[in-house]
Amino acid sequence: MNQPLRARQFFKQGVPTVLTGAVFGFSMAAAIAQTLQIQHAGPPPAAAAARQSGVAMRDADWQDAARQRLVPVRIYLPAALETPSTSASAAKLPLVVFSHGLGGSRFGYSHLGQHLAQNGFVALHLQHAGSDRAVWQGGPLSVLGNVQSAASEANALARAQDVSFVITTLLADTEIGSRIDPCAIAVAGHSYGANTAMLVAGASVERDGKWISFTDARIKAAILLSAPPFHGEGDQAAVLRGIQLPTLHVTGTEDVIRVPGYGSDVTDRIAVFRDTPAAPPGKKYLAVFEGGEHSVFTDRTRSERALAIKSATRDLALAFLRATLQSKSGAMEAALALAKPLLVEPERLLARRLEAHFRQNSP
């Protein structure tokens, strides 16, 4: 990882920097929370999560001594991994590191971590101090200040470093690390976490005429849920050109981030997909779910359609990881075929949006 960035707004066109009025502040905080669909409740009962069929779960608080930074993690393991193996030839398992969105925690997105563990993967969900659920503490104006700080360039850098730190720490673990295949590691993330995933997967930003990279070469594939563009960073294709590994992009037609001073919708997700290199050729996938909202990939949404989208997303993620980390041919094609009734073609979606725009603005 190269030189650190100065602490300024990473998304330069993000949350406003001037906030006035308690009533206005409360409305803005409510809008942010509603848009991002943050769970304010505490973690799910550990015992209940640990009893998931075929899944073991461990929580830990790892200290990065070099940065004086605590990084909490939750690890989902195949239950068989709990039984110590004395065989040097025991099969090594692939690892997926998951980065949460703004205001999230290591306890979120448990449906995905459990599903991966049930199917032979180790899923490590980390928590990023400074942009985790602590941003919702305090009064409305405090929350707004916390959100601004969470989107700072310093936090964006710290999040990328968190990912590399937890990979190194887990691989060094005498019990679990020896059972992980160091050549089969993927990163995944939702929203702000998708930006973090893109950074460690090869995205870079330009500062003072120099391109600064956060790439972790150990990562071999990336799953990007509701990935926003790097706003204010100019040519997005230039920012993303360093992503030279397979990517799976997942979004929904109603995937909207709407907070005061900043808006982003599904068209941005499609643009991120198009600007991401197809490297290696053909190893780039996009799934757009009809009716899928920004929060649909979290644990919170439980409508019938949301549950169907979540299930299909889990199947797509698993198939993508099997195809990229385990070289299982045909896995993605089969999963996309099964998900097809829930999907919409991006070209059709964009044409539909354009038609609606002309209808609304015609005399």
Disulfide bonds with the S-S distance in Angstrom:
none
